[in-house]
Amino acid sequence: GGWAAEFGGRLLCVRYRVDPERGRRQTTVELVVDEAPTLGSARVGLRIAWAEKDLRRLVKESGGKWDAQAGLWMLPLGVARQLRLTERIVGSHE
């Protein structure tokens, strides 16, 4: 039983509030109702030429992954912004 059994992994917090004047106790629960990546963590595709070895190494060291099917380096948008590579994003992210 209990709140964890009722709400499972969506349960973040249980609070008990006591109102001594009214002789009442309230129990509140905080639940996760939606979860999505933040804008900065959304992955974007970057076009980097084969000859740009230093840039490819930097992107790889920053967590970038090569997507052979798309022919693009995939990197979180926030990291692409930090590296000042937003002009290389393929698509309409920037």
KASULDA-V197277 format. One record per backbone hydrogen bond with DSSP energy under -1.0 kcal/mol. NH is the residue of the N-H (numbers start at 1). CO is the residue of the C=O. If there is no record, write none. Layout:
# KASULDA-V197277
((NH:CO) (NH:CO))
This chain:
# KASULDA-V197277
((6:2) (7:3) (8:4) (10:7) (11:8) (12:30) (13:30) (15:28) (17:26) (19:24) (23:19) (24:19) (26:17) (28:15) (30:13) (32:10) (41:38) (44:75) (46:73) (47:88) (52:49) (53:51) (56:52) (57:53) (58:54) (59:55) (60:56) (61:57) (62:58) (63:60) (64:59) (65:74) (67:72) (71:67) (72:67) (73:46) (74:65) (75:44) (77:42) (78:40) (80:76) (81:77) (82:78) (83:79) (84:81) (85:80) (88:85) (89:86) (90:45))
